[in-house]
């Protein structure tokens, strides 16, 4: 791996003296291989990270699209990773890979319910979800994202159902009757989007870096797309993820949505948020089943149990 990365770097820089040192694979990341290293040239040391597609994963995404999103975000207010080089075809390292600047910072999935004082955790919550608002405020047309994604317009909800159903059909190993009911409910209750924005798709504390008590970087843009911003709100207010996103009695979904509405000037109707809560759990079911499919095919070394508990939650949500 080190020889291949070094050859890639030397070629990109046209600098035969460039070296790769300290290469190591980290344990971080559920859907990509992360390889940290230092680029050494001209007496300077630059920390970088190569994120390579694994043989099997819980997500099937496109490095060319992810690279285009990150490069489009570079001049915006959104703190996103800086791409150095991208190999979406896998010619360099055998599988698609993106090399990015490696940033300092702490990644803590449960920082909002961690050991920091309450007032500090509330400030972090404000900072974190203000960054989500910043994502939705990106002028995606000016950033050139209209050439990367289709604008689903008012049909963002139905397009999301179509997408996750198509993934389900491709990877399911057996009938999923509970999910068939959920798919039907989602189609029958889909709401038109009021606006199209950039959507992160997997926003959470575990996909952010903190320097001190401030959010310094938003990570993992591999499923970003254009759609209804309420999709991200449905993801972060999903009751299943409450330990990640809520501080009981001090930072509840109503607080999050109210702050987001004030910052963006957009609306998040309660019924729409609930619909996207349901979609969020359907999405989680499909992600789990994708991991199961990859494991059965021998492409993934993490065993995923059938999403029985998720199905129960979904059935309760649509029965409410």
C-alpha positions as CSV (number, residue, x, y, z in Angstrom):
1,X,0.0,0.0,0.0
2,X,2.8,2.5,0.9
3,X,4.5,2.0,-2.4
4,X,1.3,2.5,-4.3
5,X,0.3,5.7,-2.4
6,X,3.8,7.1,-2.7
7,X,3.8,6.5,-6.5
8,X,0.5,8.2,-6.8
9,X,1.7,11.2,-4.7
10,X,5.0,11.5,-6.7
11,X,3.0,11.4,-9.9
12,X,0.5,14.1,-8.8
13,X,3.2,16.4,-7.5
14,X,5.7,15.7,-10.2
15,X,8.2,15.5,-7.4
16,X,10.4,12.3,-7.3
17,X,11.7,13.4,-3.8
18,X,8.2,13.3,-2.2
19,X,7.9,10.5,0.4
20,X,5.1,8.8,2.3
21,X,5.8,8.1,6.0
22,X,3.9,6.7,9.0
23,X,1.2,4.9,6.9
24,X,-1.3,3.2,9.1
25,X,-4.9,1.9,8.7
26,X,-7.2,3.4,11.4
27,X,-10.2,1.7,12.9
28,X,-12.5,4.7,12.1
29,X,-15.1,4.4,9.5
30,X,-17.9,1.9,8.8
31,X,-18.0,2.2,5.0
32,X,-14.5,3.2,3.9
33,X,-10.9,2.1,4.6
34,X,-9.0,5.0,6.2
35,X,-5.2,5.1,5.7
36,X,-3.4,7.9,7.6
37,X,0.0,9.1,6.5
38,X,2.4,12.0,6.3
39,X,3.5,13.5,3.0
40,X,7.1,14.7,3.4
41,X,8.6,17.0,0.8
42,X,11.0,20.0,0.8
43,X,11.5,19.7,4.6
44,X,7.8,20.0,5.3
45,X,5.4,17.3,6.7
46,X,1.7,17.4,5.6
47,X,-0.8,15.1,7.3
48,X,-3.1,13.3,4.8
49,X,-5.6,10.5,4.8
50,X,-6.6,8.1,2.0
51,X,-10.2,6.9,2.1
52,X,-10.5,3.7,0.0
53,X,-13.5,1.7,-0.9
54,X,-13.6,-1.6,0.9
55,X,-14.4,-4.9,-0.8
56,X,-17.8,-4.9,0.9
57,X,-19.7,-2.3,2.9
58,X,-23.0,-1.1,4.3
59,X,-23.1,1.6,1.6
60,X,-22.5,1.6,-2.1
61,X,-21.5,5.1,-3.1
62,X,-19.4,6.9,-5.8
63,X,-16.1,8.6,-5.1
64,X,-16.4,10.8,-8.2
65,X,-19.6,12.3,-6.7
66,X,-18.2,12.7,-3.2
67,X,-15.1,14.5,-4.7
68,X,-17.3,16.8,-6.7
69,X,-19.3,17.7,-3.6
70,X,-16.3,18.4,-1.5
71,X,-14.7,20.6,-4.2
72,X,-17.9,22.5,-4.6
73,X,-18.0,23.2,-0.9
74,X,-14.4,24.4,-0.7
75,X,-15.3,28.2,-1.2
76,X,-18.4,28.0,1.0
77,X,-18.9,28.5,4.8
78,X,-19.4,24.8,5.3
79,X,-16.3,23.2,7.0
80,X,-15.8,20.2,4.8
81,X,-12.6,18.1,4.2
82,X,-10.2,19.4,1.6
83,X,-9.6,16.9,-1.3
84,X,-6.0,16.6,-2.6
85,X,-6.5,13.9,-5.2
86,X,-9.2,11.5,-6.3
87,X,-9.1,8.2,-8.1
88,X,-12.7,7.2,-8.6
89,X,-11.9,4.3,-11.0
90,X,-9.5,2.6,-8.6
91,X,-6.5,2.7,-11.0
92,X,-4.1,3.8,-8.3
93,X,-4.9,1.6,-5.3
94,X,-7.0,-1.1,-6.8
95,X,-10.3,0.4,-5.5
96,X,-11.7,3.9,-5.7
97,X,-9.9,6.2,-3.3
98,X,-9.9,9.9,-2.2
99,X,-6.9,11.5,-0.6
100,X,-7.7,14.4,1.7
101,X,-6.0,16.7,4.2
102,X,-6.0,15.1,7.6
103,X,-7.4,17.5,10.2
104,X,-6.9,17.5,13.9
105,X,-9.9,17.2,16.2
106,X,-12.0,14.9,18.4
107,X,-14.7,12.6,17.0
108,X,-17.2,11.7,19.6
109,X,-20.5,10.2,18.6
110,X,-22.1,10.9,22.0
111,X,-20.5,14.2,22.9
112,X,-23.9,15.8,23.6
113,X,-24.4,13.3,26.5
114,X,-20.7,13.0,27.5
115,X,-18.7,14.3,30.5
116,X,-18.6,18.0,29.6
117,X,-20.6,20.5,31.7
118,X,-24.2,20.8,30.6
119,X,-23.8,24.4,29.3
120,X,-20.8,23.4,27.2
121,X,-22.8,20.5,25.7
122,X,-25.7,22.8,24.8
123,X,-23.2,25.2,23.1
124,X,-21.8,22.3,21.1
125,X,-25.3,21.3,20.1
126,X,-26.0,24.9,18.9
127,X,-22.7,24.9,17.0
128,X,-23.2,21.5,15.5
129,X,-26.7,22.1,14.1
130,X,-25.9,25.6,13.0
131,X,-23.4,23.8,10.7
132,X,-26.3,21.7,9.4
133,X,-28.2,24.9,8.7
134,X,-25.1,26.2,6.8
135,X,-25.2,23.1,4.6
136,X,-28.9,23.9,3.7
137,X,-28.0,27.5,3.0
138,X,-25.4,26.7,0.4
139,X,-26.2,28.2,-3.0
140,X,-26.0,24.9,-4.7
141,X,-26.5,26.3,-8.1
142,X,-23.7,28.8,-7.8
143,X,-21.5,26.0,-6.4
144,X,-22.1,24.0,-9.5
145,X,-23.9,21.1,-7.8
146,X,-26.6,21.2,-10.4
147,X,-24.2,19.5,-12.8
148,X,-23.5,16.8,-10.2
149,X,-27.1,16.0,-9.1
150,X,-30.6,16.2,-10.5
151,X,-32.9,18.6,-8.7
152,X,-35.9,16.4,-7.5
153,X,-38.0,19.5,-6.9
154,X,-41.2,18.9,-5.1
155,X,-40.8,15.1,-5.6
156,X,-37.8,14.8,-3.2
157,X,-39.7,12.5,-0.9
158,X,-40.9,10.1,-3.5
159,X,-37.4,10.2,-5.2
160,X,-35.9,9.2,-1.8
161,X,-38.4,6.3,-1.5
162,X,-37.5,5.2,-5.1
163,X,-33.8,5.3,-4.3
164,X,-33.9,3.2,-1.1
165,X,-36.4,0.8,-2.5
166,X,-34.1,0.2,-5.5
167,X,-31.2,-0.5,-3.1
168,X,-33.4,-2.9,-1.1
169,X,-34.4,-4.8,-4.3
170,X,-30.8,-5.2,-5.3
171,X,-29.5,-6.5,-1.9
172,X,-32.4,-8.3,-0.2
173,X,-31.8,-12.0,0.4
174,X,-35.4,-12.8,1.4
175,X,-38.8,-11.2,1.4
176,X,-39.2,-8.2,3.8
177,X,-43.0,-7.9,4.3
178,X,-42.7,-5.3,7.1
179,X,-40.6,-3.1,4.8
180,X,-43.2,-3.6,2.0
181,X,-45.8,-2.1,4.3
182,X,-43.5,0.8,5.2
183,X,-42.8,1.5,1.5
184,X,-46.5,1.7,0.8
185,X,-47.1,4.0,3.8
186,X,-44.3,6.3,2.7
187,X,-45.7,6.6,-0.9
188,X,-49.2,7.2,0.4
189,X,-48.1,9.9,2.8
190,X,-45.3,11.6,0.9
191,X,-45.3,15.4,1.1
192,X,-44.1,17.9,-1.5
193,X,-40.8,19.6,-0.7
194,X,-41.0,23.4,-0.2
195,X,-37.4,24.0,-1.4
196,X,-34.4,22.1,-2.8
197,X,-31.1,22.3,-0.9
198,X,-28.0,20.3,-0.5
199,X,-28.7,17.4,1.9
200,X,-25.9,15.8,3.9
201,X,-27.7,12.5,4.4
202,X,-25.8,11.2,7.5
203,X,-25.4,14.3,9.8
204,X,-24.5,13.4,13.4
205,X,-21.8,14.2,16.0
206,X,-19.9,11.1,14.9
207,X,-19.5,12.7,11.5
208,X,-18.0,15.9,12.9
209,X,-14.6,16.9,14.4
210,X,-14.3,19.1,17.5
211,X,-11.4,21.3,18.3
212,X,-11.9,22.2,21.9
213,X,-15.7,22.7,22.2
214,X,-16.2,24.0,18.6
215,X,-17.1,22.1,15.5
216,X,-14.1,22.3,13.1
217,X,-15.1,19.9,10.3
218,X,-18.1,18.0,9.0
219,X,-17.2,14.6,7.6
220,X,-18.6,11.8,5.5
221,X,-20.2,13.3,2.4
222,X,-20.6,10.1,0.5
223,X,-24.4,10.1,0.4
224,X,-24.9,13.9,0.0
225,X,-27.5,14.9,-2.6
226,X,-30.0,17.5,-3.6
227,X,-33.4,17.2,-1.9
228,X,-35.7,18.4,0.9
229,X,-33.7,19.8,3.9
230,X,-36.3,18.3,6.2
231,X,-34.7,14.9,5.3
232,X,-31.7,15.8,7.4
233,X,-34.0,17.0,10.2
234,X,-35.8,13.7,10.1
235,X,-32.5,11.9,10.4
236,X,-31.3,13.9,13.4
237,X,-34.6,13.9,15.3
238,X,-35.1,10.1,14.7
239,X,-36.2,8.8,18.2
240,X,-33.8,5.8,17.7
241,X,-30.8,8.2,17.7
242,X,-31.8,10.3,20.7
243,X,-28.5,9.6,22.6
244,X,-26.6,11.2,19.8
245,X,-28.7,14.2,19.0
246,X,-30.6,15.2,22.2
247,X,-29.9,16.5,25.7
248,X,-32.9,15.5,27.7
249,X,-34.8,18.6,28.9
250,X,-32.3,21.0,27.4
251,X,-31.9,20.2,23.7
252,X,-35.0,18.4,22.3
253,X,-36.2,18.1,18.7
254,X,-38.3,21.2,19.1
255,X,-35.3,23.2,20.2
256,X,-33.2,21.9,17.3
257,X,-35.9,22.5,14.7
258,X,-36.7,26.0,16.1
259,X,-33.1,27.1,15.9
260,X,-32.7,25.6,12.4
261,X,-35.9,27.5,11.2
262,X,-34.6,30.8,12.7
263,X,-31.2,30.4,11.1
264,X,-32.4,29.2,7.6
265,X,-35.7,31.0,7.3
266,X,-37.2,27.7,6.1
267,X,-40.0,25.7,7.6
268,X,-40.1,22.1,9.0
269,X,-43.7,21.1,9.4
270,X,-44.3,18.5,12.1
271,X,-45.9,16.1,9.7
272,X,-43.0,16.3,7.2
273,X,-40.5,15.7,10.0
274,X,-42.3,12.6,11.1
275,X,-42.5,11.3,7.5
276,X,-38.7,11.8,7.2
277,X,-38.3,10.0,10.6
278,X,-39.9,7.0,9.1
279,X,-37.8,7.2,5.9
280,X,-34.7,7.5,8.2
281,X,-35.5,4.1,9.8
282,X,-36.3,2.5,6.5
283,X,-32.9,3.7,5.3
284,X,-31.2,2.2,8.4
285,X,-32.9,-1.1,7.7
286,X,-31.6,-1.1,4.1
287,X,-28.1,-0.2,5.3
288,X,-28.1,-3.1,7.7
289,X,-29.4,-5.5,5.0
290,X,-26.7,-4.2,2.6
291,X,-24.1,-5.2,5.2
292,X,-25.8,-8.6,5.6
293,X,-25.7,-9.1,1.8
294,X,-22.0,-8.2,1.6
295,X,-21.2,-10.6,4.5
296,X,-23.1,-13.5,2.9
297,X,-21.1,-12.9,-0.3
298,X,-17.8,-12.9,1.7
299,X,-17.1,-9.3,1.0
300,X,-17.6,-8.0,4.5
301,X,-16.2,-9.2,7.9
302,X,-18.9,-7.6,10.1
303,X,-21.9,-9.7,10.9
304,X,-25.2,-7.8,10.7
305,X,-28.3,-9.2,12.4
306,X,-31.7,-8.9,10.7
307,X,-33.2,-5.4,11.5
308,X,-36.1,-6.9,13.5
309,X,-36.1,-4.1,16.2
310,X,-36.0,-1.4,13.5
311,X,-39.0,-3.0,11.8
312,X,-40.9,-2.9,15.1
313,X,-40.1,0.8,15.5
314,X,-41.2,1.5,12.0
315,X,-44.5,-0.3,12.4
316,X,-45.2,1.6,15.6
317,X,-44.3,4.9,13.9
318,X,-46.7,4.4,11.0
319,X,-49.4,3.2,13.3
320,X,-49.2,6.4,15.4
